[in-house]
Amino acid sequence: MSGEGLSVSFRRTSMTAKSNAELLREFQSIVYASPVTKHMKWYGKDHSVDILEHGDDNRQKWEQESVAIKDSFKFEISVRESWHQDADLYESHEVEDSFASLAFKFAKDNYLMYFSEGFPAEWIETETIDGEKCWNHYNVKPDDKNIDKICEVWHDYGMSMIKAQQYGQTDEMKSAYWKSARDQIKQLMEKKEYAHR
């Protein structure tokens, strides 16, 4: 899809009954009947809301990496640059018919895990050891033996961030949610990248 792209991320659960194709058609209908279309680019009914799913080999490698976790997928839309004028219509969980709010409700209705912060990926932390600055690179591998638990932690973190947005919590509180999720994930990660000096 050309243009600026926005996406929402999900993972199937044991309770998810519909196929990805059925979920896509349902989400397309929801989006096409919503104000989200205001700044969307139109590529026809079948492709204006599209899906990128785990194992999709018709996409570039970097795109496939964003859904490398088994049972994961994203719904994508392409928007005109004017979307920034109504950013809340796409990113806010406080706006009832926003892209993000529709995705959140859709996930609940279809027993999907919804990742408001995208999928767990990687981060870098700095620390000082013996007076020397070190960078620790943590990379969540999609085949980690604890990936299901990691996804649960990340999902819970995303839900905490939605509540933080809704209740106007401070950046300090949001940072505490991130630190808690990060520390839990570090404990669960099977493969760790070590410090680089």
PyMOL commands that place a pseudoatom at each C-alpha (Angstrom):
pseudoatom trace, name=CA, resn=MET, resi=1, chain=A, elem=C, hetatm=0, pos=[0.000, 0.000, 0.000]
pseudoatom trace, name=CA, resn=SER, resi=2, chain=A, elem=C, hetatm=0, pos=[1.389, 3.390, -0.919]
pseudoatom trace, name=CA, resn=GLY, resi=3, chain=A, elem=C, hetatm=0, pos=[1.092, 6.507, 1.228]
pseudoatom trace, name=CA, resn=GLU, resi=4, chain=A, elem=C, hetatm=0, pos=[1.451, 6.857, 4.957]
pseudoatom trace, name=CA, resn=GLY, resi=5, chain=A, elem=C, hetatm=0, pos=[0.353, 3.674, 6.688]
pseudoatom trace, name=CA, resn=LEU, resi=6, chain=A, elem=C, hetatm=0, pos=[-1.278, 3.063, 10.038]
pseudoatom trace, name=CA, resn=SER, resi=7, chain=A, elem=C, hetatm=0, pos=[-1.890, -0.330, 11.576]
pseudoatom trace, name=CA, resn=VAL, resi=8, chain=A, elem=C, hetatm=0, pos=[-3.392, -2.134, 14.558]
pseudoatom trace, name=CA, resn=SER, resi=9, chain=A, elem=C, hetatm=0, pos=[-1.883, -5.366, 15.898]
pseudoatom trace, name=CA, resn=PHE, resi=10, chain=A, elem=C, hetatm=0, pos=[-3.547, -8.557, 17.121]
pseudoatom trace, name=CA, resn=ARG, resi=11, chain=A, elem=C, hetatm=0, pos=[-2.817, -12.136, 18.062]
pseudoatom trace, name=CA, resn=ARG, resi=12, chain=A, elem=C, hetatm=0, pos=[-5.264, -15.013, 17.840]
pseudoatom trace, name=CA, resn=THR, resi=13, chain=A, elem=C, hetatm=0, pos=[-6.156, -16.891, 21.035]
pseudoatom trace, name=CA, resn=SER, resi=14, chain=A, elem=C, hetatm=0, pos=[-7.611, -20.354, 21.641]
pseudoatom trace, name=CA, resn=MET, resi=15, chain=A, elem=C, hetatm=0, pos=[-11.039, -18.642, 21.846]
pseudoatom trace, name=CA, resn=THR, resi=16, chain=A, elem=C, hetatm=0, pos=[-10.783, -16.958, 18.408]
pseudoatom trace, name=CA, resn=ALA, resi=17, chain=A, elem=C, hetatm=0, pos=[-13.282, -18.798, 16.204]
pseudoatom trace, name=CA, resn=LYS, resi=18, chain=A, elem=C, hetatm=0, pos=[-13.195, -16.898, 12.887]
pseudoatom trace, name=CA, resn=SER, resi=19, chain=A, elem=C, hetatm=0, pos=[-10.506, -17.226, 10.232]
pseudoatom trace, name=CA, resn=ASN, resi=20, chain=A, elem=C, hetatm=0, pos=[-8.248, -14.271, 9.511]
pseudoatom trace, name=CA, resn=ALA, resi=21, chain=A, elem=C, hetatm=0, pos=[-10.111, -13.731, 6.223]
pseudoatom trace, name=CA, resn=GLU, resi=22, chain=A, elem=C, hetatm=0, pos=[-13.440, -13.560, 8.090]
pseudoatom trace, name=CA, resn=LEU, resi=23, chain=A, elem=C, hetatm=0, pos=[-11.968, -11.205, 10.680]
pseudoatom trace, name=CA, resn=LEU, resi=24, chain=A, elem=C, hetatm=0, pos=[-10.641, -8.954, 7.914]
pseudoatom trace, name=CA, resn=ARG, resi=25, chain=A, elem=C, hetatm=0, pos=[-14.048, -8.739, 6.174]
pseudoatom trace, name=CA, resn=GLU, resi=26, chain=A, elem=C, hetatm=0, pos=[-15.732, -7.919, 9.482]
pseudoatom trace, name=CA, resn=PHE, resi=27, chain=A, elem=C, hetatm=0, pos=[-13.197, -5.230, 10.382]
pseudoatom trace, name=CA, resn=GLN, resi=28, chain=A, elem=C, hetatm=0, pos=[-13.419, -3.751, 6.877]
pseudoatom trace, name=CA, resn=SER, resi=29, chain=A, elem=C, hetatm=0, pos=[-17.198, -3.357, 7.310]
pseudoatom trace, name=CA, resn=ILE, resi=30, chain=A, elem=C, hetatm=0, pos=[-16.703, -1.645, 10.685]
pseudoatom trace, name=CA, resn=VAL, resi=31, chain=A, elem=C, hetatm=0, pos=[-14.079, 0.784, 9.375]
pseudoatom trace, name=CA, resn=TYR, resi=32, chain=A, elem=C, hetatm=0, pos=[-15.951, 1.591, 6.149]
pseudoatom trace, name=CA, resn=ALA, resi=33, chain=A, elem=C, hetatm=0, pos=[-19.011, 2.592, 8.213]
pseudoatom trace, name=CA, resn=SER, resi=34, chain=A, elem=C, hetatm=0, pos=[-16.959, 4.834, 10.529]
pseudoatom trace, name=CA, resn=PRO, resi=35, chain=A, elem=C, hetatm=0, pos=[-15.432, 8.327, 10.473]
pseudoatom trace, name=CA, resn=VAL, resi=36, chain=A, elem=C, hetatm=0, pos=[-11.998, 6.699, 10.041]
pseudoatom trace, name=CA, resn=THR, resi=37, chain=A, elem=C, hetatm=0, pos=[-12.547, 6.877, 6.271]
pseudoatom trace, name=CA, resn=LYS, resi=38, chain=A, elem=C, hetatm=0, pos=[-12.269, 10.680, 6.420]
pseudoatom trace, name=CA, resn=HIS, resi=39, chain=A, elem=C, hetatm=0, pos=[-8.538, 10.699, 5.595]
pseudoatom trace, name=CA, resn=MET, resi=40, chain=A, elem=C, hetatm=0, pos=[-8.167, 7.161, 4.213]
pseudoatom trace, name=CA, resn=LYS, resi=41, chain=A, elem=C, hetatm=0, pos=[-6.896, 6.454, 0.735]
pseudoatom trace, name=CA, resn=TRP, resi=42, chain=A, elem=C, hetatm=0, pos=[-9.328, 4.280, -1.195]
pseudoatom trace, name=CA, resn=TYR, resi=43, chain=A, elem=C, hetatm=0, pos=[-8.007, 1.164, -2.950]
pseudoatom trace, name=CA, resn=GLY, resi=44, chain=A, elem=C, hetatm=0, pos=[-11.351, -0.563, -3.360]
pseudoatom trace, name=CA, resn=LYS, resi=45, chain=A, elem=C, hetatm=0, pos=[-13.433, -2.502, -0.854]
pseudoatom trace, name=CA, resn=ASP, resi=46, chain=A, elem=C, hetatm=0, pos=[-11.019, -5.446, -0.717]
pseudoatom trace, name=CA, resn=HIS, resi=47, chain=A, elem=C, hetatm=0, pos=[-7.803, -3.515, -0.088]
pseudoatom trace, name=CA, resn=SER, resi=48, chain=A, elem=C, hetatm=0, pos=[-8.505, -0.178, 1.624]
pseudoatom trace, name=CA, resn=VAL, resi=49, chain=A, elem=C, hetatm=0, pos=[-8.239, -2.080, 4.901]
pseudoatom trace, name=CA, resn=ASP, resi=50, chain=A, elem=C, hetatm=0, pos=[-5.690, -4.830, 4.344]
pseudoatom trace, name=CA, resn=ILE, resi=51, chain=A, elem=C, hetatm=0, pos=[-4.134, -7.578, 6.433]
pseudoatom trace, name=CA, resn=LEU, resi=52, chain=A, elem=C, hetatm=0, pos=[-0.529, -8.528, 7.091]
pseudoatom trace, name=CA, resn=GLU, resi=53, chain=A, elem=C, hetatm=0, pos=[-0.425, -11.900, 8.790]
pseudoatom trace, name=CA, resn=HIS, resi=54, chain=A, elem=C, hetatm=0, pos=[2.147, -14.296, 10.180]
pseudoatom trace, name=CA, resn=GLY, resi=55, chain=A, elem=C, hetatm=0, pos=[3.653, -16.378, 7.404]
pseudoatom trace, name=CA, resn=ASP, resi=56, chain=A, elem=C, hetatm=0, pos=[2.624, -13.948, 4.645]
pseudoatom trace, name=CA, resn=ASP, resi=57, chain=A, elem=C, hetatm=0, pos=[5.429, -14.407, 2.112]
pseudoatom trace, name=CA, resn=ASN, resi=58, chain=A, elem=C, hetatm=0, pos=[3.968, -11.925, -0.403]
pseudoatom trace, name=CA, resn=ARG, resi=59, chain=A, elem=C, hetatm=0, pos=[5.470, -9.026, 1.561]
pseudoatom trace, name=CA, resn=GLN, resi=60, chain=A, elem=C, hetatm=0, pos=[8.943, -7.611, 2.064]
pseudoatom trace, name=CA, resn=LYS, resi=61, chain=A, elem=C, hetatm=0, pos=[11.108, -9.285, 4.728]
pseudoatom trace, name=CA, resn=TRP, resi=62, chain=A, elem=C, hetatm=0, pos=[10.984, -6.209, 6.997]
pseudoatom trace, name=CA, resn=GLU, resi=63, chain=A, elem=C, hetatm=0, pos=[7.179, -6.300, 6.829]
pseudoatom trace, name=CA, resn=GLN, resi=64, chain=A, elem=C, hetatm=0, pos=[7.086, -10.017, 7.656]
pseudoatom trace, name=CA, resn=GLU, resi=65, chain=A, elem=C, hetatm=0, pos=[9.249, -9.359, 10.722]
pseudoatom trace, name=CA, resn=SER, resi=66, chain=A, elem=C, hetatm=0, pos=[6.490, -7.200, 12.199]
pseudoatom trace, name=CA, resn=VAL, resi=67, chain=A, elem=C, hetatm=0, pos=[4.211, -10.264, 12.389]
pseudoatom trace, name=CA, resn=ALA, resi=68, chain=A, elem=C, hetatm=0, pos=[6.860, -12.909, 13.077]
pseudoatom trace, name=CA, resn=ILE, resi=69, chain=A, elem=C, hetatm=0, pos=[5.093, -14.181, 16.203]
pseudoatom trace, name=CA, resn=LYS, resi=70, chain=A, elem=C, hetatm=0, pos=[2.869, -17.197, 15.492]
pseudoatom trace, name=CA, resn=ASP, resi=71, chain=A, elem=C, hetatm=0, pos=[-0.854, -16.297, 15.186]
pseudoatom trace, name=CA, resn=SER, resi=72, chain=A, elem=C, hetatm=0, pos=[-0.120, -12.557, 14.898]
pseudoatom trace, name=CA, resn=PHE, resi=73, chain=A, elem=C, hetatm=0, pos=[-1.543, -10.193, 12.302]
pseudoatom trace, name=CA, resn=LYS, resi=74, chain=A, elem=C, hetatm=0, pos=[-2.127, -6.514, 11.607]
pseudoatom trace, name=CA, resn=PHE, resi=75, chain=A, elem=C, hetatm=0, pos=[-4.867, -4.591, 9.893]
pseudoatom trace, name=CA, resn=GLU, resi=76, chain=A, elem=C, hetatm=0, pos=[-3.442, -1.754, 7.828]
pseudoatom trace, name=CA, resn=ILE, resi=77, chain=A, elem=C, hetatm=0, pos=[-4.835, 1.392, 6.275]
pseudoatom trace, name=CA, resn=SER, resi=78, chain=A, elem=C, hetatm=0, pos=[-3.202, 4.004, 4.098]
pseudoatom trace, name=CA, resn=VAL, resi=79, chain=A, elem=C, hetatm=0, pos=[-4.013, 7.619, 4.877]
pseudoatom trace, name=CA, resn=ARG, resi=80, chain=A, elem=C, hetatm=0, pos=[-3.471, 11.014, 3.315]
pseudoatom trace, name=CA, resn=GLU, resi=81, chain=A, elem=C, hetatm=0, pos=[-1.087, 13.447, 5.023]
pseudoatom trace, name=CA, resn=SER, resi=82, chain=A, elem=C, hetatm=0, pos=[-4.127, 15.359, 6.274]
pseudoatom trace, name=CA, resn=TRP, resi=83, chain=A, elem=C, hetatm=0, pos=[-4.770, 12.634, 8.889]
pseudoatom trace, name=CA, resn=HIS, resi=84, chain=A, elem=C, hetatm=0, pos=[-2.565, 14.570, 11.316]
pseudoatom trace, name=CA, resn=GLN, resi=85, chain=A, elem=C, hetatm=0, pos=[-5.331, 17.205, 11.501]
pseudoatom trace, name=CA, resn=ASP, resi=86, chain=A, elem=C, hetatm=0, pos=[-7.494, 14.530, 13.158]
pseudoatom trace, name=CA, resn=ALA, resi=87, chain=A, elem=C, hetatm=0, pos=[-4.801, 12.384, 14.794]
pseudoatom trace, name=CA, resn=ASP, resi=88, chain=A, elem=C, hetatm=0, pos=[-7.143, 11.415, 17.647]
pseudoatom trace, name=CA, resn=LEU, resi=89, chain=A, elem=C, hetatm=0, pos=[-9.496, 9.872, 15.088]
pseudoatom trace, name=CA, resn=TYR, resi=90, chain=A, elem=C, hetatm=0, pos=[-6.757, 7.327, 14.389]
pseudoatom trace, name=CA, resn=GLU, resi=91, chain=A, elem=C, hetatm=0, pos=[-4.617, 6.998, 17.521]
pseudoatom trace, name=CA, resn=SER, resi=92, chain=A, elem=C, hetatm=0, pos=[-6.745, 7.790, 20.563]
pseudoatom trace, name=CA, resn=HIS, resi=93, chain=A, elem=C, hetatm=0, pos=[-8.585, 5.175, 22.586]
pseudoatom trace, name=CA, resn=GLU, resi=94, chain=A, elem=C, hetatm=0, pos=[-10.646, 7.982, 24.102]
pseudoatom trace, name=CA, resn=VAL, resi=95, chain=A, elem=C, hetatm=0, pos=[-12.413, 8.804, 20.824]
pseudoatom trace, name=CA, resn=GLU, resi=96, chain=A, elem=C, hetatm=0, pos=[-15.285, 6.342, 20.478]
pseudoatom trace, name=CA, resn=ASP, resi=97, chain=A, elem=C, hetatm=0, pos=[-15.040, 5.663, 16.724]
pseudoatom trace, name=CA, resn=SER, resi=98, chain=A, elem=C, hetatm=0, pos=[-11.276, 6.087, 16.286]
pseudoatom trace, name=CA, resn=PHE, resi=99, chain=A, elem=C, hetatm=0, pos=[-9.219, 3.482, 14.427]
pseudoatom trace, name=CA, resn=ALA, resi=100, chain=A, elem=C, hetatm=0, pos=[-7.619, 2.457, 17.742]
pseudoatom trace, name=CA, resn=SER, resi=101, chain=A, elem=C, hetatm=0, pos=[-10.946, 2.275, 19.636]
pseudoatom trace, name=CA, resn=LEU, resi=102, chain=A, elem=C, hetatm=0, pos=[-12.600, 0.242, 16.886]
pseudoatom trace, name=CA, resn=ALA, resi=103, chain=A, elem=C, hetatm=0, pos=[-9.650, -2.185, 16.961]
pseudoatom trace, name=CA, resn=PHE, resi=104, chain=A, elem=C, hetatm=0, pos=[-9.795, -2.469, 20.751]
pseudoatom trace, name=CA, resn=LYS, resi=105, chain=A, elem=C, hetatm=0, pos=[-13.534, -3.267, 20.748]
pseudoatom trace, name=CA, resn=PHE, resi=106, chain=A, elem=C, hetatm=0, pos=[-13.113, -5.613, 17.774]
pseudoatom trace, name=CA, resn=ALA, resi=107, chain=A, elem=C, hetatm=0, pos=[-10.453, -7.563, 19.690]
pseudoatom trace, name=CA, resn=LYS, resi=108, chain=A, elem=C, hetatm=0, pos=[-12.752, -7.966, 22.702]
pseudoatom trace, name=CA, resn=ASP, resi=109, chain=A, elem=C, hetatm=0, pos=[-15.658, -9.099, 20.521]
pseudoatom trace, name=CA, resn=ASN, resi=110, chain=A, elem=C, hetatm=0, pos=[-13.525, -11.686, 18.716]
pseudoatom trace, name=CA, resn=TYR, resi=111, chain=A, elem=C, hetatm=0, pos=[-11.373, -12.985, 21.595]
pseudoatom trace, name=CA, resn=LEU, resi=112, chain=A, elem=C, hetatm=0, pos=[-8.167, -11.539, 20.176]
pseudoatom trace, name=CA, resn=MET, resi=113, chain=A, elem=C, hetatm=0, pos=[-5.199, -10.129, 22.018]
pseudoatom trace, name=CA, resn=TYR, resi=114, chain=A, elem=C, hetatm=0, pos=[-4.918, -6.456, 21.068]
pseudoatom trace, name=CA, resn=PHE, resi=115, chain=A, elem=C, hetatm=0, pos=[-1.497, -4.824, 21.187]
pseudoatom trace, name=CA, resn=SER, resi=116, chain=A, elem=C, hetatm=0, pos=[-1.998, -1.078, 21.479]
pseudoatom trace, name=CA, resn=GLU, resi=117, chain=A, elem=C, hetatm=0, pos=[1.782, -0.626, 21.491]
pseudoatom trace, name=CA, resn=GLY, resi=118, chain=A, elem=C, hetatm=0, pos=[2.449, -2.992, 18.574]
pseudoatom trace, name=CA, resn=PHE, resi=119, chain=A, elem=C, hetatm=0, pos=[4.205, -6.322, 19.112]
pseudoatom trace, name=CA, resn=PRO, resi=120, chain=A, elem=C, hetatm=0, pos=[7.056, -6.809, 21.588]
pseudoatom trace, name=CA, resn=ALA, resi=121, chain=A, elem=C, hetatm=0, pos=[10.288, -6.270, 19.728]
pseudoatom trace, name=CA, resn=GLU, resi=122, chain=A, elem=C, hetatm=0, pos=[13.509, -4.816, 21.073]
pseudoatom trace, name=CA, resn=TRP, resi=123, chain=A, elem=C, hetatm=0, pos=[14.976, -2.077, 23.190]
pseudoatom trace, name=CA, resn=ILE, resi=124, chain=A, elem=C, hetatm=0, pos=[18.335, -0.826, 24.366]
pseudoatom trace, name=CA, resn=GLU, resi=125, chain=A, elem=C, hetatm=0, pos=[19.229, 0.057, 27.947]
pseudoatom trace, name=CA, resn=THR, resi=126, chain=A, elem=C, hetatm=0, pos=[22.337, 1.818, 29.125]
pseudoatom trace, name=CA, resn=GLU, resi=127, chain=A, elem=C, hetatm=0, pos=[24.170, 1.175, 32.358]
pseudoatom trace, name=CA, resn=THR, resi=128, chain=A, elem=C, hetatm=0, pos=[27.524, 2.088, 33.800]
pseudoatom trace, name=CA, resn=ILE, resi=129, chain=A, elem=C, hetatm=0, pos=[29.808, -0.776, 34.839]
pseudoatom trace, name=CA, resn=ASP, resi=130, chain=A, elem=C, hetatm=0, pos=[33.170, 0.084, 36.457]
pseudoatom trace, name=CA, resn=GLY, resi=131, chain=A, elem=C, hetatm=0, pos=[32.811, 3.659, 35.215]
pseudoatom trace, name=CA, resn=GLU, resi=132, chain=A, elem=C, hetatm=0, pos=[32.280, 2.546, 31.622]
pseudoatom trace, name=CA, resn=LYS, resi=133, chain=A, elem=C, hetatm=0, pos=[29.003, 3.052, 29.766]
pseudoatom trace, name=CA, resn=CYS, resi=134, chain=A, elem=C, hetatm=0, pos=[27.508, -0.148, 28.353]
pseudoatom trace, name=CA, resn=TRP, resi=135, chain=A, elem=C, hetatm=0, pos=[24.540, -0.733, 26.085]
pseudoatom trace, name=CA, resn=ASN, resi=136, chain=A, elem=C, hetatm=0, pos=[22.403, -3.808, 26.648]
pseudoatom trace, name=CA, resn=HIS, resi=137, chain=A, elem=C, hetatm=0, pos=[20.389, -4.797, 23.599]
pseudoatom trace, name=CA, resn=TYR, resi=138, chain=A, elem=C, hetatm=0, pos=[17.284, -6.859, 24.324]
pseudoatom trace, name=CA, resn=ASN, resi=139, chain=A, elem=C, hetatm=0, pos=[15.565, -8.485, 21.382]
pseudoatom trace, name=CA, resn=VAL, resi=140, chain=A, elem=C, hetatm=0, pos=[12.380, -10.539, 21.791]
pseudoatom trace, name=CA, resn=LYS, resi=141, chain=A, elem=C, hetatm=0, pos=[12.681, -13.512, 19.456]
pseudoatom trace, name=CA, resn=PRO, resi=142, chain=A, elem=C, hetatm=0, pos=[9.420, -14.749, 17.914]
pseudoatom trace, name=CA, resn=ASP, resi=143, chain=A, elem=C, hetatm=0, pos=[10.420, -18.372, 18.596]
pseudoatom trace, name=CA, resn=ASP, resi=144, chain=A, elem=C, hetatm=0, pos=[11.327, -17.789, 22.252]
pseudoatom trace, name=CA, resn=LYS, resi=145, chain=A, elem=C, hetatm=0, pos=[10.045, -20.705, 24.346]
pseudoatom trace, name=CA, resn=ASN, resi=146, chain=A, elem=C, hetatm=0, pos=[8.221, -18.179, 26.573]
pseudoatom trace, name=CA, resn=ILE, resi=147, chain=A, elem=C, hetatm=0, pos=[6.700, -16.118, 23.745]
pseudoatom trace, name=CA, resn=ASP, resi=148, chain=A, elem=C, hetatm=0, pos=[3.135, -16.770, 24.931]
pseudoatom trace, name=CA, resn=LYS, resi=149, chain=A, elem=C, hetatm=0, pos=[3.932, -15.420, 28.401]
pseudoatom trace, name=CA, resn=ILE, resi=150, chain=A, elem=C, hetatm=0, pos=[5.858, -12.505, 26.905]
pseudoatom trace, name=CA, resn=CYS, resi=151, chain=A, elem=C, hetatm=0, pos=[2.847, -11.646, 24.734]
pseudoatom trace, name=CA, resn=GLU, resi=152, chain=A, elem=C, hetatm=0, pos=[0.584, -11.752, 27.803]
pseudoatom trace, name=CA, resn=VAL, resi=153, chain=A, elem=C, hetatm=0, pos=[2.871, -9.326, 29.652]
pseudoatom trace, name=CA, resn=TRP, resi=154, chain=A, elem=C, hetatm=0, pos=[3.036, -7.041, 26.606]
pseudoatom trace, name=CA, resn=HIS, resi=155, chain=A, elem=C, hetatm=0, pos=[-0.740, -7.205, 26.160]
pseudoatom trace, name=CA, resn=ASP, resi=156, chain=A, elem=C, hetatm=0, pos=[-1.254, -6.284, 29.822]
pseudoatom trace, name=CA, resn=TYR, resi=157, chain=A, elem=C, hetatm=0, pos=[1.194, -3.405, 29.399]
pseudoatom trace, name=CA, resn=GLY, resi=158, chain=A, elem=C, hetatm=0, pos=[-0.792, -2.137, 26.407]
pseudoatom trace, name=CA, resn=MET, resi=159, chain=A, elem=C, hetatm=0, pos=[-4.048, -2.327, 28.391]
pseudoatom trace, name=CA, resn=SER, resi=160, chain=A, elem=C, hetatm=0, pos=[-2.404, -0.354, 31.212]
pseudoatom trace, name=CA, resn=MET, resi=161, chain=A, elem=C, hetatm=0, pos=[-1.326, 2.308, 28.716]
pseudoatom trace, name=CA, resn=ILE, resi=162, chain=A, elem=C, hetatm=0, pos=[-4.894, 2.597, 27.368]
pseudoatom trace, name=CA, resn=LYS, resi=163, chain=A, elem=C, hetatm=0, pos=[-6.197, 3.095, 30.914]
pseudoatom trace, name=CA, resn=ALA, resi=164, chain=A, elem=C, hetatm=0, pos=[-3.418, 5.611, 31.587]
pseudoatom trace, name=CA, resn=GLN, resi=165, chain=A, elem=C, hetatm=0, pos=[-4.543, 7.584, 28.544]
pseudoatom trace, name=CA, resn=GLN, resi=166, chain=A, elem=C, hetatm=0, pos=[-8.205, 7.406, 29.558]
pseudoatom trace, name=CA, resn=TYR, resi=167, chain=A, elem=C, hetatm=0, pos=[-7.560, 8.476, 33.149]
pseudoatom trace, name=CA, resn=GLY, resi=168, chain=A, elem=C, hetatm=0, pos=[-4.968, 11.128, 32.331]
pseudoatom trace, name=CA, resn=GLN, resi=169, chain=A, elem=C, hetatm=0, pos=[-2.182, 9.454, 34.285]
pseudoatom trace, name=CA, resn=THR, resi=170, chain=A, elem=C, hetatm=0, pos=[1.221, 11.105, 34.449]
pseudoatom trace, name=CA, resn=ASP, resi=171, chain=A, elem=C, hetatm=0, pos=[4.212, 10.262, 32.279]
pseudoatom trace, name=CA, resn=GLU, resi=172, chain=A, elem=C, hetatm=0, pos=[5.860, 8.996, 35.470]
pseudoatom trace, name=CA, resn=MET, resi=173, chain=A, elem=C, hetatm=0, pos=[3.085, 6.427, 35.901]
pseudoatom trace, name=CA, resn=LYS, resi=174, chain=A, elem=C, hetatm=0, pos=[3.299, 5.395, 32.235]
pseudoatom trace, name=CA, resn=SER, resi=175, chain=A, elem=C, hetatm=0, pos=[7.059, 4.991, 32.661]
pseudoatom trace, name=CA, resn=ALA, resi=176, chain=A, elem=C, hetatm=0, pos=[6.443, 2.748, 35.679]
pseudoatom trace, name=CA, resn=TYR, resi=177, chain=A, elem=C, hetatm=0, pos=[4.183, 0.506, 33.550]
pseudoatom trace, name=CA, resn=TRP, resi=178, chain=A, elem=C, hetatm=0, pos=[6.927, 0.242, 30.925]
pseudoatom trace, name=CA, resn=LYS, resi=179, chain=A, elem=C, hetatm=0, pos=[9.622, -0.576, 33.506]
pseudoatom trace, name=CA, resn=SER, resi=180, chain=A, elem=C, hetatm=0, pos=[7.437, -3.267, 35.059]
pseudoatom trace, name=CA, resn=ALA, resi=181, chain=A, elem=C, hetatm=0, pos=[6.659, -4.877, 31.683]
pseudoatom trace, name=CA, resn=ARG, resi=182, chain=A, elem=C, hetatm=0, pos=[10.294, -4.599, 30.569]
pseudoatom trace, name=CA, resn=ASP, resi=183, chain=A, elem=C, hetatm=0, pos=[11.565, -6.263, 33.758]
pseudoatom trace, name=CA, resn=GLN, resi=184, chain=A, elem=C, hetatm=0, pos=[9.010, -9.087, 33.510]
pseudoatom trace, name=CA, resn=ILE, resi=185, chain=A, elem=C, hetatm=0, pos=[9.902, -9.695, 29.860]
pseudoatom trace, name=CA, resn=LYS, resi=186, chain=A, elem=C, hetatm=0, pos=[13.628, -9.703, 30.622]
pseudoatom trace, name=CA, resn=GLN, resi=187, chain=A, elem=C, hetatm=0, pos=[13.001, -12.426, 33.222]
pseudoatom trace, name=CA, resn=LEU, resi=188, chain=A, elem=C, hetatm=0, pos=[11.008, -14.484, 30.704]
pseudoatom trace, name=CA, resn=MET, resi=189, chain=A, elem=C, hetatm=0, pos=[13.312, -14.090, 27.718]
pseudoatom trace, name=CA, resn=GLU, resi=190, chain=A, elem=C, hetatm=0, pos=[15.128, -17.273, 26.816]
pseudoatom trace, name=CA, resn=LYS, resi=191, chain=A, elem=C, hetatm=0, pos=[17.759, -15.658, 24.578]
pseudoatom trace, name=CA, resn=LYS, resi=192, chain=A, elem=C, hetatm=0, pos=[19.410, -12.476, 25.693]
pseudoatom trace, name=CA, resn=GLU, resi=193, chain=A, elem=C, hetatm=0, pos=[21.781, -10.120, 23.943]
pseudoatom trace, name=CA, resn=TYR, resi=194, chain=A, elem=C, hetatm=0, pos=[24.664, -9.107, 26.166]
pseudoatom trace, name=CA, resn=ALA, resi=195, chain=A, elem=C, hetatm=0, pos=[26.298, -5.754, 26.772]
pseudoatom trace, name=CA, resn=HIS, resi=196, chain=A, elem=C, hetatm=0, pos=[28.306, -4.062, 24.040]
pseudoatom trace, name=CA, resn=ARG, resi=197, chain=A, elem=C, hetatm=0, pos=[31.021, -1.631, 25.105]
for i in range(1, 197): cmd.bond("trace and resi %d" % i, "trace and resi %d" % (i + 1))
show_as sticks, trace
zoom trace
